[in-house]
Amino acid sequence: MASTSRLDVLPRVTCPNHPDSILVEDYRAGDMICSECGLVVGDRVIDVGSEWRTFSNDKATKDPSRVGDTQNPLLSDGDLSTMIGKGTGAASFDEFGNSKYQNRRTMSSSDRAMMNAFKEITNMADRINLPRNIVDRTNNLFKQVYEQKSLKGRSNDAIASACLYIACRQEGVPRTFKEICAVSRISKKEIGRCFKLILKALETSVDLITTGDFMSRFCSNLGLPKQVQMAATHIARKAVELDLVPGRSPISVAAAAIYMASQASSEKRTQKEIGDIAGVADVTIRQSYRLIYPRAPDLFPADFKFDTPVDKLPQL
């Protein structure tokens, strides 16, 4: 007899008129609404977040949350806890004046360490505007590394920073070591060491970074138009295909390509401006630029509109 999985027998809430439509949750009313016709197909949706409520006799200094934080599946007990309010009557104290009921957190030291790391990861991600899926992947990576105990002697902040770097690479939105270092309290060298150790410990890998991974973000931060961005992307790609920049990092090649494209357009940017955004030194940009300059006519796209001719570009 064919076996039926548990997921197959669970009831699925759908709109009777539009079974394939996406349902929208109204958290305030607790309803599930069809996005096509507006029909309420489910009610009493449970909100697992904190309940915030103020009573008339409560002081403004009190915490309005009547429950704990949202459940965290990465912790051993889900971070479920109960807080007992401070007693006011005589029955709340013993004969020595001590409170009879004490709040004792049952969270283990390992869960407490992971909670602190999760907070640090969230803070770092917020500073460089990373989405929630990056934070979730970073938290999972940190939990795996922490439970394996394969990086003993390394600080949790360093491990968290390296996990954030790996998560960005795996999600296709890579950040440079300098960008991660800028929002953490760990040196670039220490993050690099932890990065290699984590890849070895988890037996995982990340895709190689390319110049295209950073081009749109760098050009956007520099305020360059779409035409310059496309030209810089084409220049960097052709330079790699022609093997003009052997041994150079993709970030330095991208910076040099942006410099060349901007100098050929009306939206010119200096080496320092590009270096500050890309996180590379001026001399690094010049070294990569000198390698691609002799083949400049072959690197620009055919439809690029030059404001400065190729033969008038800076030779450095």
Backbone as numpy.savetxt, mean C-alpha at the origin, in Angstrom:
# Nx Ny Nz CAx CAy CAz Cx Cy Cz
-21.80 -41.44 -5.04 -22.65 -40.24 -5.04 -21.77 -39.00 -5.04
-22.09 -38.06 -5.86 -21.27 -36.85 -5.98 -21.40 -36.04 -4.71
-20.27 -35.56 -4.25 -20.26 -34.75 -3.03 -20.60 -33.31 -3.36
-21.26 -32.67 -2.41 -21.64 -31.27 -2.56 -20.89 -30.44 -1.53
-20.18 -29.42 -1.97 -19.44 -28.57 -1.05 -20.40 -27.74 -0.23
-19.88 -27.25 0.89 -20.70 -26.46 1.80 -21.11 -25.15 1.15
-20.24 -24.59 0.29 -20.56 -23.31 -0.35 -21.71 -23.46 -1.33
-21.89 -24.69 -1.90 -22.93 -24.88 -2.89 -24.33 -24.88 -2.29
-24.44 -25.29 -1.00 -25.76 -25.40 -0.39 -26.15 -24.15 0.37
-25.23 -23.18 0.52 -25.56 -21.95 1.21 -26.48 -21.10 0.34
-27.51 -20.49 0.94 -28.40 -19.64 0.15 -27.70 -18.37 -0.32
-27.97 -17.98 -1.53 -27.35 -16.79 -2.11 -28.43 -15.74 -2.33
-28.21 -14.56 -1.77 -29.19 -13.49 -1.89 -29.02 -12.81 -3.23
-30.08 -12.81 -4.03 -30.04 -12.17 -5.35 -31.36 -11.45 -5.58
-31.34 -10.54 -6.51 -32.57 -9.84 -6.90 -33.39 -10.77 -7.80
-34.68 -10.95 -7.53 -35.48 -11.86 -8.36 -35.62 -11.38 -9.80
-35.54 -10.07 -10.01 -35.67 -9.52 -11.36 -34.35 -9.42 -12.09
-33.23 -9.26 -11.33 -31.90 -9.14 -11.94 -30.92 -10.01 -11.14
-30.93 -11.32 -11.39 -30.10 -12.25 -10.58 -28.61 -11.97 -10.66
-28.14 -11.39 -11.76 -26.70 -11.19 -11.94 -26.24 -9.79 -11.54
-27.14 -8.96 -11.06 -26.76 -7.59 -10.71 -26.00 -7.55 -9.40
-25.21 -6.51 -9.23 -24.43 -6.32 -8.01 -25.32 -5.70 -6.93
-25.26 -6.25 -5.73 -26.04 -5.73 -4.61 -25.23 -4.69 -3.85
-25.89 -3.60 -3.49 -25.24 -2.51 -2.76 -25.70 -2.57 -1.31
-24.75 -2.50 -0.37 -25.08 -2.55 1.04 -25.26 -1.14 1.60
-26.40 -0.92 2.24 -26.65 0.33 2.95 -26.38 0.05 4.42
-25.18 0.43 4.89 -24.77 0.07 6.24 -25.61 0.78 7.30
-26.07 1.98 7.00 -26.87 2.71 7.99 -28.22 2.04 8.22
-28.88 1.62 7.13 -30.19 0.99 7.25 -30.10 -0.52 7.40
-28.93 -1.10 7.08 -28.78 -2.55 7.16 -29.48 -3.28 6.03
-29.57 -2.66 4.86 -30.27 -3.26 3.73 -29.30 -3.63 2.61
-29.71 -4.60 1.80 -28.99 -4.94 0.57 -29.91 -4.59 -0.59
-29.44 -3.71 -1.48 -30.28 -3.12 -2.51 -29.75 -3.51 -3.88
-30.66 -3.84 -4.78 -30.28 -4.16 -6.17 -29.85 -2.88 -6.87
-28.69 -2.92 -7.50 -28.16 -1.74 -8.18 -28.89 -1.44 -9.49
-29.68 -2.38 -9.99 -30.40 -2.18 -11.25 -31.76 -1.52 -11.04
-32.56 -2.08 -10.11 -33.93 -1.59 -9.94 -34.20 -0.96 -8.58
-33.26 -1.05 -7.64 -33.44 -0.44 -6.33 -34.25 -1.27 -5.37
-34.55 -2.52 -5.69 -35.33 -3.38 -4.81 -34.49 -3.80 -3.60
-35.08 -3.71 -2.41 -34.41 -4.16 -1.19 -34.59 -5.68 -1.11
-33.51 -6.42 -1.32 -33.59 -7.88 -1.37 -33.11 -8.53 -0.07
-32.58 -7.74 0.83 -32.13 -8.29 2.10 -32.07 -7.20 3.14
-32.39 -7.54 4.36 -32.32 -6.54 5.43 -31.61 -7.15 6.63
-31.41 -6.32 7.64 -30.74 -6.73 8.87 -29.33 -7.23 8.60
-28.62 -6.50 7.77 -27.22 -6.83 7.53 -26.41 -6.48 8.77
-25.59 -7.40 9.23 -24.84 -7.20 10.45 -23.61 -6.34 10.16
-23.46 -5.27 10.91 -22.28 -4.41 10.80 -21.29 -4.83 11.87
-20.09 -5.27 11.44 -19.10 -5.76 12.39 -18.21 -4.64 12.92
-18.48 -3.40 12.55 -17.69 -2.28 13.04 -18.07 -1.87 14.45
-17.36 -0.86 14.97 -17.63 -0.38 16.31 -18.96 0.35 16.36
-19.66 0.23 17.48 -20.93 0.92 17.67 -20.67 2.20 18.44
-20.96 3.33 17.83 -20.74 4.63 18.46 -22.09 5.20 18.89
-22.20 5.52 20.18 -23.46 6.02 20.69 -23.19 6.91 21.89
-23.90 8.00 21.98 -23.74 8.92 23.09 -25.04 8.98 23.89
-24.92 8.85 25.19 -26.08 8.92 26.07 -26.10 10.29 26.76
-27.28 10.70 27.20 -27.43 12.04 27.76 -26.63 12.26 29.02
-26.41 11.20 29.81 -25.67 11.37 31.06 -24.19 11.07 30.91
-23.75 10.86 29.70 -22.32 10.59 29.47 -21.57 11.90 29.33
-20.36 11.90 29.86 -19.50 13.08 29.72 -18.80 13.05 28.36
-18.39 14.22 27.93 -17.75 14.32 26.62 -16.41 13.60 26.58
-15.80 13.40 27.77 -14.48 12.76 27.81 -14.55 11.25 27.69
-15.76 10.69 27.76 -15.88 9.25 27.70 -15.73 8.74 26.27
-15.25 7.51 26.16 -15.14 6.87 24.86 -16.52 6.41 24.42
-17.06 6.91 23.31 -18.42 6.55 22.91 -18.55 5.14 22.34
-17.44 4.44 22.15 -17.50 3.10 21.60 -17.96 2.13 22.69
-19.06 1.42 22.45 -19.58 0.49 23.45 -19.11 -0.94 23.18
-18.37 -1.14 22.12 -17.83 -2.46 21.83 -16.35 -2.30 21.48
-15.66 -3.42 21.27 -14.25 -3.36 20.93 -14.04 -3.00 19.47
-12.79 -3.14 19.04 -12.46 -2.84 17.66 -13.02 -3.94 16.75
-12.98 -3.70 15.43 -13.46 -4.70 14.49 -12.63 -5.98 14.60
-13.26 -7.10 14.30 -12.59 -8.38 14.43 -11.44 -8.48 13.43
-10.30 -8.95 13.91 -9.12 -9.09 13.07 -8.80 -10.57 12.91
-9.03 -11.14 11.71 -8.80 -12.58 11.52 -7.33 -12.97 11.58
-6.42 -12.01 11.51 -4.99 -12.33 11.56 -4.50 -12.62 12.96
-5.26 -12.25 13.97 -4.89 -12.51 15.36 -5.49 -13.82 15.82
-4.87 -14.44 16.83 -5.26 -15.78 17.25 -6.68 -15.84 17.78
-7.12 -14.80 18.51 -8.47 -14.81 19.07 -9.38 -13.81 18.39
-8.97 -13.28 17.25 -9.78 -12.30 16.55 -9.81 -10.95 17.22
-8.98 -10.75 18.25 -8.93 -9.49 19.00 -10.29 -9.16 19.62
-10.95 -10.19 20.17 -12.22 -9.98 20.87 -11.93 -9.74 22.34
-12.45 -8.69 22.88 -12.22 -8.37 24.28 -13.43 -7.67 24.86
-13.50 -7.66 26.19 -14.60 -7.01 26.90 -14.03 -5.99 27.86
-14.58 -4.78 27.84 -14.14 -3.72 28.74 -15.24 -3.46 29.76
-14.89 -3.51 31.04 -15.84 -3.29 32.13 -15.78 -1.84 32.55
-16.93 -1.19 32.59 -16.97 0.21 32.97 -16.56 0.44 34.41
-16.11 1.65 34.70 -15.66 1.99 36.05 -16.85 2.04 37.00
-16.74 1.34 38.15 -17.83 1.30 39.11 -18.02 2.63 39.83
-19.27 2.87 40.23 -19.59 4.12 40.95 -20.20 3.85 42.32
-20.86 2.71 42.49 -21.52 2.43 43.76 -20.59 1.77 44.76
-21.10 1.63 45.99 -20.29 1.03 47.06 -20.01 -0.44 46.79
-20.92 -1.12 46.09 -20.73 -2.54 45.81 -19.61 -2.81 44.83
-19.10 -1.75 44.18 -18.04 -1.94 43.19 -16.65 -1.99 43.81
-16.55 -1.75 45.12 -15.25 -1.69 45.78 -15.23 -2.64 46.96
-14.04 -3.16 47.26 -13.90 -4.03 48.42 -13.67 -3.20 49.67
-13.38 -3.91 50.75 -13.25 -3.22 52.04 -12.03 -2.31 52.11
-11.09 -2.52 51.21 -9.88 -1.68 51.19 -10.00 -0.53 50.18
-11.15 -0.40 49.51 -11.35 0.68 48.55 -10.86 0.37 47.16
-10.44 -0.88 46.91 -9.97 -1.26 45.57 -11.14 -1.75 44.72
-11.09 -1.47 43.43 -12.15 -1.89 42.53 -12.19 -3.41 42.44
-13.41 -3.97 42.49 -13.55 -5.42 42.45 -13.35 -5.97 41.04
-13.67 -5.16 40.05 -13.61 -5.64 38.66 -12.49 -4.93 37.92
-11.58 -5.71 37.40 -10.43 -5.16 36.69 -10.48 -5.58 35.23
-10.04 -4.66 34.37 -9.92 -4.98 32.95 -8.57 -5.62 32.69
-8.56 -6.86 32.34 -7.31 -7.57 32.05 -7.37 -8.08 30.61
-6.55 -7.51 29.79 -6.51 -7.94 28.40 -5.88 -9.32 28.32
-6.54 -10.21 27.65 -6.02 -11.57 27.50 -5.17 -11.71 26.25
-4.88 -10.62 25.54 -4.09 -10.69 24.31 -2.67 -11.15 24.63
-2.18 -12.08 23.85 -0.83 -12.60 24.06 0.20 -11.59 23.57
1.44 -11.83 23.98 2.52 -10.91 23.59 2.74 -10.93 22.08
2.56 -12.10 21.45 2.74 -12.18 19.99 1.66 -11.40 19.26
0.40 -11.51 19.75 -0.68 -10.74 19.14 -0.47 -9.24 19.34
0.05 -8.87 20.52 0.31 -7.46 20.79 1.39 -6.92 19.85
2.43 -7.73 19.61 3.49 -7.32 18.70 2.96 -7.17 17.27
2.08 -8.09 16.86 1.51 -8.00 15.51 0.58 -6.80 15.39
-0.18 -6.52 16.45 -1.06 -5.35 16.42 -0.26 -4.07 16.23
0.85 -3.95 16.96 1.71 -2.77 16.82 2.28 -2.67 15.40
2.67 -3.82 14.85 3.21 -3.83 13.49 2.13 -3.44 12.48
0.91 -3.94 12.67 -0.19 -3.60 11.75 -0.48 -2.11 11.77
-0.41 -1.51 12.96 -0.63 -0.06 13.06 0.46 0.71 12.32
1.70 0.24 12.47 2.82 0.91 11.79 2.69 0.77 10.27
2.26 -0.41 9.81 2.06 -0.62 8.38 0.97 0.31 7.84
-0.12 0.43 8.59 -1.21 1.32 8.16 -0.74 2.77 8.10
0.05 3.18 9.09 0.56 4.56 9.10 1.47 4.82 7.90
2.37 3.87 7.61 3.27 4.05 6.47 2.49 4.10 5.16
1.50 3.22 5.01 0.70 3.19 3.79 -0.08 4.49 3.61
-0.58 5.03 4.71 -1.34 6.28 4.62 -0.46 7.44 4.16
0.80 7.43 4.57 1.69 8.55 4.22 2.02 8.59 2.73
1.98 7.44 2.07 2.28 7.43 0.64 1.05 7.01 -0.17
-0.14 7.15 0.46 -1.42 6.98 -0.24 -1.56 5.63 -0.93
-1.27 4.56 -0.18 -1.44 3.22 -0.73 -2.84 2.69 -0.39
-3.46 1.95 -1.29 -4.82 1.45 -1.04 -4.86 0.35 0.01
-6.08 -0.02 0.39 -6.29 -0.99 1.46 -5.79 -2.38 1.09
-5.90 -2.77 -0.19 -5.45 -4.11 -0.56 -3.94 -4.28 -0.35
-3.17 -3.20 -0.47 -1.73 -3.26 -0.20 -1.50 -3.50 1.29
-2.28 -2.80 2.13 -2.15 -2.97 3.59 -2.49 -4.40 3.99
-3.56 -4.96 3.42 -3.97 -6.32 3.77 -2.90 -7.34 3.36
-2.33 -7.17 2.17 -1.28 -8.10 1.74 -0.04 -7.97 2.61
0.30 -6.73 2.99 1.45 -6.52 3.87 1.24 -7.17 5.22
0.04 -7.02 5.77 -0.27 -7.64 7.07 -0.14 -9.16 6.99
-0.62 -9.75 5.91 -0.50 -11.21 5.75 0.95 -11.65 5.63
1.74 -10.89 4.87 3.17 -11.22 4.76 3.86 -11.13 6.11
3.56 -10.07 6.87 4.19 -9.90 8.19 3.79 -11.04 9.11
2.54 -11.46 9.09 2.08 -12.56 9.95 2.83 -13.84 9.62
3.01 -14.13 8.31 3.74 -15.35 7.92 5.18 -15.31 8.42
5.84 -14.16 8.23 7.23 -14.05 8.66 7.34 -14.14 10.17
6.43 -13.48 10.88 6.48 -13.46 12.35 6.26 -14.85 12.93
5.32 -15.60 12.36 5.03 -16.93 12.90 6.13 -17.92 12.56
6.84 -17.73 11.46 7.95 -18.61 11.12 9.16 -18.38 12.01
9.26 -17.19 12.59 10.40 -16.81 13.45 11.72 -17.00 12.72
11.70 -16.72 11.42 12.90 -16.92 10.61 13.78 -15.67 10.55
13.29 -14.56 11.08 14.07 -13.32 11.06 14.32 -12.83 12.49
14.71 -13.73 13.34 15.01 -13.35 14.72 16.18 -12.38 14.76
16.09 -11.40 15.61 17.14 -10.40 15.70 16.85 -9.15 14.89
15.91 -9.24 13.95 15.52 -8.08 13.16 14.33 -7.39 13.83
14.31 -6.09 13.79 13.21 -5.35 14.41 11.93 -5.54 13.61
10.80 -5.50 14.32 9.51 -5.65 13.65 9.25 -4.51 12.68
9.75 -3.32 12.99 9.56 -2.18 12.08 10.29 -2.41 10.76
11.49 -3.00 10.84 12.24 -3.28 9.62 11.54 -4.35 8.79
11.03 -5.39 9.47 10.30 -6.46 8.76 9.03 -5.89 8.12
8.31 -5.03 8.86 7.08 -4.43 8.33 7.38 -3.57 7.10
8.47 -2.81 7.14 8.83 -1.96 6.00 9.17 -2.81 4.78
9.91 -3.90 4.99 10.26 -4.78 3.87 9.02 -5.48 3.32
8.09 -5.87 4.20 6.85 -6.50 3.75 6.02 -5.53 2.92
6.02 -4.26 3.31 5.29 -3.25 2.53 5.91 -3.09 1.14
7.23 -3.11 1.07 7.92 -3.01 -0.22 7.56 -4.21 -1.11
7.55 -5.42 -0.52 7.23 -6.63 -1.28 5.77 -6.60 -1.75
4.86 -6.17 -0.87 3.44 -6.12 -1.22 3.20 -5.16 -2.39
3.89 -4.04 -2.38 3.76 -3.08 -3.49 4.23 -3.71 -4.80
5.34 -4.44 -4.75 5.86 -5.10 -5.96 4.87 -6.17 -6.45
4.32 -6.95 -5.52 3.43 -8.04 -5.91 2.10 -7.53 -6.44
1.66 -6.37 -5.97 0.39 -5.81 -6.42 0.53 -4.96 -7.67
1.76 -4.85 -8.20 1.96 -4.12 -9.45 2.04 -2.61 -9.30
2.24 -2.12 -8.06 2.41 -0.67 -7.84 3.70 -0.46 -7.03
4.85 -0.81 -7.62 6.09 -0.79 -6.84 6.47 0.60 -6.36
7.10 0.63 -5.21 7.68 1.84 -4.65 9.18 1.60 -4.47
9.96 2.65 -4.51 11.40 2.51 -4.36 11.75 2.33 -2.88
12.96 1.82 -2.64 13.42 1.68 -1.26 13.45 3.04 -0.57
13.82 4.06 -1.30 13.90 5.39 -0.69 12.52 5.90 -0.28
11.49 5.57 -1.08 10.14 5.99 -0.73 9.66 5.28 0.53
9.96 3.99 0.66 9.58 3.26 1.88 10.39 3.77 3.06
11.67 4.03 2.83 12.55 4.52 3.90 12.08 5.88 4.40
11.53 6.70 3.52 11.10 8.06 3.90 9.92 8.04 4.86
9.09 6.99 4.83 7.92 6.94 5.71 8.12 5.99 6.88
9.31 5.41 7.00 9.60 4.53 8.12 10.80 5.08 8.88
11.12 4.40 9.95 12.26 4.82 10.77 13.46 3.91 10.56
13.45 3.18 9.46 14.48 2.18 9.19 15.33 2.64 8.02
16.61 2.30 8.07 17.53 2.69 7.00 17.26 1.87 5.75
17.66 2.42 4.62 17.48 1.74 3.34 18.23 0.41 3.31
19.41 0.37 3.89 20.21 -0.86 3.89 19.52 -1.96 4.69
18.94 -1.61 5.84 18.28 -2.61 6.67 17.01 -3.15 6.00
16.27 -2.26 5.32 15.08 -2.71 4.60 15.48 -3.66 3.47
16.58 -3.35 2.78 17.07 -4.22 1.72 17.48 -5.59 2.23
18.12 -5.63 3.40 18.51 -6.92 3.98 17.29 -7.76 4.34
16.31 -7.13 5.00 15.10 -7.85 5.37 14.33 -8.31 4.14
14.35 -7.51 3.09 13.68 -7.87 1.84 14.21 -9.19 1.29
15.53 -9.33 1.24 16.13 -10.56 0.72 15.86 -11.74 1.64
15.90 -11.51 2.97 15.66 -12.60 3.92 14.22 -13.09 3.86
13.28 -12.16 3.68 11.86 -12.54 3.63 11.58 -13.35 2.37
12.11 -12.94 1.24 11.91 -13.70 -0.01 12.45 -15.12 0.14
13.58 -15.26 0.83 14.17 -16.58 1.03 13.35 -17.40 2.02
12.88 -16.76 3.10 12.14 -17.47 4.14 10.77 -17.94 3.64
10.09 -17.11 2.88 8.76 -17.46 2.39 8.80 -18.20 1.06
10.01 -18.35 0.49 10.19 -19.02 -0.80 9.27 -18.41 -1.86
9.24 -17.11 -1.89 8.43 -16.39 -2.86 9.33 -15.51 -3.72
8.75 -14.84 -4.66 9.52 -13.98 -5.56 8.66 -12.79 -5.96
9.29 -11.81 -6.54 8.59 -10.63 -7.06 9.03 -10.39 -8.49
8.15 -9.80 -9.26 8.49 -9.50 -10.65 9.56 -8.41 -10.70
10.39 -8.49 -11.72 11.40 -7.46 -11.90 10.75 -6.12 -12.22
11.27 -5.07 -11.62 10.72 -3.75 -11.88 11.25 -3.24 -13.23
10.42 -2.47 -13.89 10.79 -1.89 -15.18 10.63 -0.38 -15.11
11.11 0.28 -16.15 10.99 1.75 -16.17 9.53 2.18 -16.23
8.67 1.38 -16.87 7.27 1.75 -16.97 6.51 1.73 -15.66
7.05 1.00 -14.65 6.38 0.93 -13.35 6.36 2.28 -12.63
7.33 3.14 -12.93 7.45 4.41 -12.22 7.13 5.62 -13.09
7.07 5.41 -14.39 7.01 6.55 -15.31 5.78 7.44 -15.08
4.60 6.83 -15.02 3.38 7.65 -14.89 3.36 8.42 -13.59
3.82 7.80 -12.50 3.81 8.48 -11.19 4.82 9.62 -11.16
6.03 9.38 -11.69 7.04 10.43 -11.69 6.59 11.62 -12.55
6.07 11.34 -13.73 5.62 12.42 -14.63 4.45 13.18 -14.03
3.55 12.46 -13.37 2.41 13.12 -12.74 2.86 14.05 -11.63
3.80 13.57 -10.81 4.31 14.41 -9.72 5.09 15.61 -10.23
5.66 15.49 -11.42 6.38 16.61 -12.03 5.47 17.55 -12.80
4.19 17.18 -12.93 3.24 18.02 -13.65 3.47 18.04 -15.15
3.98 16.95 -15.71 4.26 16.88 -17.15 3.03 16.41 -17.91
2.81 16.90 -19.12 1.64 16.48 -19.91 1.77 15.05 -20.41
0.66 14.54 -20.93 0.61 13.15 -21.39 1.60 12.90 -22.52
1.79 13.86 -23.41 2.70 13.66 -24.55 4.13 13.42 -24.08
4.56 14.18 -23.07 5.92 14.01 -22.55 6.05 12.66 -21.85
5.01 12.27 -21.11 5.05 10.97 -20.43 5.17 9.83 -21.44
4.38 9.89 -22.50 4.45 8.84 -23.52 5.81 8.82 -24.21
6.37 10.00 -24.45 7.69 10.06 -25.08 8.76 9.48 -24.15
8.69 9.83 -22.87 9.66 9.31 -21.90 9.56 7.80 -21.79
8.34 7.28 -21.79 8.15 5.83 -21.73 8.74 5.15 -22.96
8.54 5.76 -24.13 9.08 5.20 -25.38 10.60 5.26 -25.37
11.17 6.36 -24.90 12.63 6.51 -24.85 13.25 5.45 -23.94
12.67 5.29 -22.75 13.22 4.31 -21.79 13.12 2.89 -22.34
11.99 2.56 -22.93 11.81 1.21 -23.47 12.79 0.93 -24.60
12.96 1.89 -25.52 13.89 1.71 -26.63 15.33 1.62 -26.14
15.66 2.40 -25.11 17.03 2.36 -24.56 17.35 0.99 -23.99
16.36 0.36 -23.36 16.57 -0.98 -22.81 16.65 -2.01 -23.94
15.79 -1.87 -24.94 15.80 -2.81 -26.07 17.11 -2.75 -26.85
17.66 -1.55 -26.99 18.92 -1.38 -27.72 20.14 -1.63 -26.85
19.90 -1.99 -25.59 20.98 -2.29 -24.64 21.94 -1.12 -24.49
21.37 0.09 -24.36 22.19 1.29 -24.20 22.54 1.57 -22.74
21.81 0.94 -21.83 22.00 1.25 -20.40 22.26 -0.03 -19.61
23.28 -0.79 -19.94 23.53 -2.04 -19.20 23.96 -1.76 -17.77
23.34 -2.47 -16.83 23.71 -2.33 -15.44 23.08 -1.14 -14.72
22.34 -0.32 -15.43 21.71 0.84 -14.78 20.35 0.44 -14.22
19.99 1.01 -13.09 18.71 0.68 -12.46 17.57 1.28 -13.27
16.40 0.62 -13.28 15.25 1.15 -14.02 14.85 2.56 -13.58
15.07 2.89 -12.31 14.69 4.21 -11.81 15.57 5.28 -12.42
16.87 5.02 -12.50 17.78 6.02 -13.09 17.54 6.16 -14.58
17.22 5.05 -15.26 16.90 5.12 -16.70 15.62 5.90 -16.93
14.62 5.67 -16.09 13.36 6.41 -16.20 13.59 7.90 -15.98
14.42 8.24 -14.99 14.72 9.65 -14.71 15.42 10.31 -15.89
16.39 9.60 -16.49 17.11 10.15 -17.64 16.18 10.32 -18.85
15.26 9.36 -19.03 14.31 9.45 -20.15 13.36 10.63 -19.96
12.93 10.85 -18.73 12.06 11.99 -18.46 12.80 13.30 -18.71
14.07 13.34 -18.33 14.86 14.56 -18.56 15.00 14.84 -20.05
15.28 13.79 -20.83 15.44 13.98 -22.28 14.13 14.40 -22.93
13.03 13.76 -22.55 11.73 14.10 -23.15 11.29 15.51 -22.77
11.54 15.89 -21.53 11.13 17.24 -21.10 11.96 18.32 -21.77
13.25 18.05 -21.96 14.11 19.03 -22.61 13.75 19.22 -24.08
13.18 18.19 -24.71 12.78 18.31 -26.11 11.40 18.96 -26.25
10.68 19.11 -25.13 9.34 19.71 -25.18 9.39 21.12 -24.61
8.21 21.71 -24.53 8.11 23.05 -23.95 8.03 23.00 -22.43
7.76 21.80 -21.87 7.65 21.63 -20.41 8.98 21.09 -19.88
9.97 21.95 -19.79 11.30 21.51 -19.39 11.40 21.39 -17.86
12.15 20.34 -17.42 12.39 20.12 -16.00 13.89 19.94 -15.80
14.40 20.44 -14.68 15.83 20.32 -14.39 16.15 18.94 -13.82
17.45 18.64 -13.81 17.87 17.37 -13.23 17.52 17.29 -11.74
17.64 18.40 -11.04 17.34 18.41 -9.61 15.86 18.15 -9.36
15.00 18.77 -10.15 13.55 18.56 -9.98 13.19 17.10 -10.19
13.75 16.50 -11.23 13.47 15.09 -11.52 14.10 14.20 -10.45
15.31 14.54 -10.02 15.98 13.75 -8.99 15.24 13.75 -7.67
14.65 14.88 -7.30 13.90 14.96 -6.05 12.66 14.07 -6.08
12.02 13.98 -7.24 10.82 13.14 -7.36 11.19 11.66 -7.47
12.23 11.37 -8.26 12.61 9.96 -8.49 13.46 9.40 -7.36
14.03 10.28 -6.55 14.87 9.80 -5.45 16.25 9.36 -5.90
16.77 9.98 -6.95 18.11 9.67 -7.43 18.92 10.96 -7.49
20.23 10.82 -7.44 21.10 11.98 -7.45 21.24 12.56 -8.87
21.61 13.84 -8.94 21.78 14.48 -10.24 22.84 13.77 -11.08
23.92 13.36 -10.43 25.01 12.71 -11.16 24.55 11.38 -11.75
23.63 10.69 -11.06 23.11 9.42 -11.58 22.29 9.65 -12.85
21.49 10.72 -12.83 20.71 11.05 -14.03 21.64 11.40 -15.20
22.70 12.17 -14.91 23.64 12.55 -15.96 24.34 11.34 -16.55
24.73 10.38 -15.72 25.42 9.18 -16.21 24.53 8.37 -17.15
23.26 8.20 -16.78 22.35 7.46 -17.66 22.02 8.26 -18.92
21.92 9.58 -18.78 21.60 10.43 -19.92 22.72 10.38 -20.96
23.97 10.37 -20.49 25.11 10.33 -21.43 25.13 9.03 -22.22
24.59 7.95 -21.64 24.57 6.67 -22.34 23.54 6.64 -23.46
22.43 7.34 -23.28 21.36 7.30 -24.28 21.41 8.48 -25.25
22.16 9.53 -24.93 22.18 10.74 -25.76 22.66 10.47 -27.19
23.74 9.67 -27.41 24.21 9.45 -28.80 23.14 8.85 -29.71
22.18 8.11 -29.16 21.13 7.49 -29.99 19.80 8.21 -29.84
19.83 9.45 -29.42 18.60 10.21 -29.16 17.64 10.22 -30.36
18.12 10.42 -31.61 17.17 10.45 -32.75 16.39 9.16 -32.92
16.97 8.03 -32.48 16.30 6.73 -32.64 15.35 6.41 -31.49
15.39 7.22 -30.43 14.62 6.89 -29.22 13.26 7.56 -29.17
13.11 8.71 -29.79 11.84 9.44 -29.71 10.78 8.78 -30.59
9.51 8.81 -30.16 8.43 8.28 -31.02 8.28 9.14 -32.27
7.78 8.55 -33.33 7.71 9.23 -34.63 6.76 10.43 -34.62
5.74 10.40 -33.78 4.75 11.48 -33.78 5.02 12.54 -32.71
6.22 12.53 -32.12 6.53 13.51 -31.06 6.74 14.90 -31.67
6.13 15.90 -31.05 6.25 17.28 -31.51 7.38 17.97 -30.73
8.48 18.23 -31.44 9.67 18.79 -30.79 9.50 20.31 -30.61
9.79 20.77 -29.40 9.92 22.21 -29.16 11.39 22.60 -29.27
12.26 21.64 -28.90 13.71 21.79 -29.07 14.20 20.64 -29.93
14.87 20.90 -31.07 15.34 19.82 -31.93 16.31 18.88 -31.20
16.44 17.67 -31.71 17.30 16.67 -31.07 18.75 17.15 -31.01
19.22 17.80 -32.08 20.62 18.24 -32.09 20.88 19.41 -31.15
19.80 20.01 -30.60 19.96 21.11 -29.66 19.80 20.67 -28.21
19.60 19.37 -27.99 19.44 18.88 -26.62 20.74 19.03 -25.83
20.66 19.19 -24.49 21.88 19.33 -23.69 22.76 18.10 -23.83
24.07 18.33 -23.94 25.02 17.23 -24.08 25.57 16.78 -22.73
25.51 17.63 -21.72 26.03 17.34 -20.38 27.46 16.83 -20.45
